Amino acid sequence: MKITLSLTDENGKEIEKEFKSVRLKGRTFKQVLEIKDKLAKVEEEEFSEENVDDLVKIVTLLFGNQFTADEFYDGVYAEDVLPICRQAQNEIGGSVMSKMGDIVKN
């Protein structure tokens, strides 16, 4: 997965920077599962700012903390926040599930 963020360089100029997701370590995958378990308990009408922060944490983990949550929030448009978070979750789930499928086949 790739993401492009609008960041501000040291001269105050806005630049676009592309990031590529990293291969997750087991501990990072465990952190993602913990966040997803927490979010699964939240009712839709109770969804809060903290829950969005949790989703963004998944994005930063997927990208190996190459950028902060604040850089993510400042670097994307509001309407893109949740779709990017959903794509990140699908990316993590898809790669793990495909590997698990390989194990089951063998």
C-alpha positions in Angstrom: 0.0 0.0 0.0 1.2 3.5 -0.7 0.0 6.8 0.7 0.9 10.4 -0.2 0.8 13.0 2.5 1.0 16.8 2.1 3.8 17.8 4.6 5.6 21.0 5.4 9.3 21.0 4.9 11.9 22.8 7.1 11.4 26.0 5.0 7.6 26.0 5.5 6.9 24.9 2.0 4.2 22.3 1.4 5.5 19.2 -0.2 3.9 15.9 -1.1 5.7 12.8 0.1 4.9 9.2 -0.7 5.2 6.4 1.8 5.1 2.7 1.3 3.8 0.2 3.8 6.3 -2.1 5.5 6.2 -5.8 6.3 4.8 -6.1 9.8 6.5 -7.8 12.6 4.5 -10.2 14.9 4.3 -7.7 17.8 3.0 -5.0 15.5 0.3 -7.4 14.2 -0.6 -8.1 17.8 -1.0 -4.3 18.5 -3.2 -4.0 15.5 -5.4 -6.9 16.7 -5.7 -5.3 20.2 -6.9 -2.0 18.6 -9.3 -3.9 16.3 -10.7 -5.8 19.3 -11.2 -2.5 21.2 -12.9 -0.9 18.2 -15.2 -3.9 17.7 -16.8 -3.2 21.1 -17.8 0.3 20.1 -21.3 1.0 18.9 -21.6 3.0 15.7 -23.4 5.9 17.5 -20.7 6.0 20.2 -17.8 6.3 17.7 -15.5 9.0 19.1 -12.3 11.0 18.4 -10.4 8.4 20.4 -11.7 5.7 18.0 -10.5 7.6 15.0 -7.1 8.0 16.7 -7.0 4.2 17.1 -7.7 3.7 13.4 -5.0 6.2 12.5 -2.6 4.3 14.8 -3.2 1.2 12.6 -2.2 3.3 9.6 1.0 4.5 11.3 1.9 1.0 12.3 1.3 -0.3 8.8 3.8 2.3 7.5 6.4 1.5 10.2 5.9 4.8 11.9 7.4 6.7 9.0 5.1 9.5 9.9 3.2 10.5 13.0 -0.6 10.6 13.6 -0.4 14.4 13.5 1.4 14.3 10.2 -1.2 11.9 8.8 -4.1 14.2 10.0 -2.4 17.3 8.6 -1.4 15.5 5.4 -4.8 14.2 4.2 -8.2 15.7 3.5 -11.0 14.9 6.0 -12.9 12.8 3.6 -9.9 10.6 3.0 -9.2 9.8 6.7 -11.6 6.9 7.2 -11.2 5.4 3.7 -7.4 5.2 4.1 -7.9 3.7 7.6 -10.2 1.0 6.1 -7.7 0.3 3.3 -4.9 -0.1 5.9 -7.0 -2.6 7.8 -7.8 -4.5 4.6 -4.1 -4.5 3.7 -3.1 -6.0 7.0 -6.0 -8.5 7.1 -5.4 -9.6 3.4 -1.7 -10.3 3.8 -2.1 -12.2 7.0 -5.1 -14.2 5.7 -3.3 -15.2 2.5 -0.4 -16.5 4.5 -2.7 -18.4 6.8 -4.4 -19.9 3.7 -1.0 -21.1 2.5 -0.4 -22.8 5.9 -3.8 -24.5 5.9 -3.2 -25.8 2.3 0.0 -27.5 3.4 
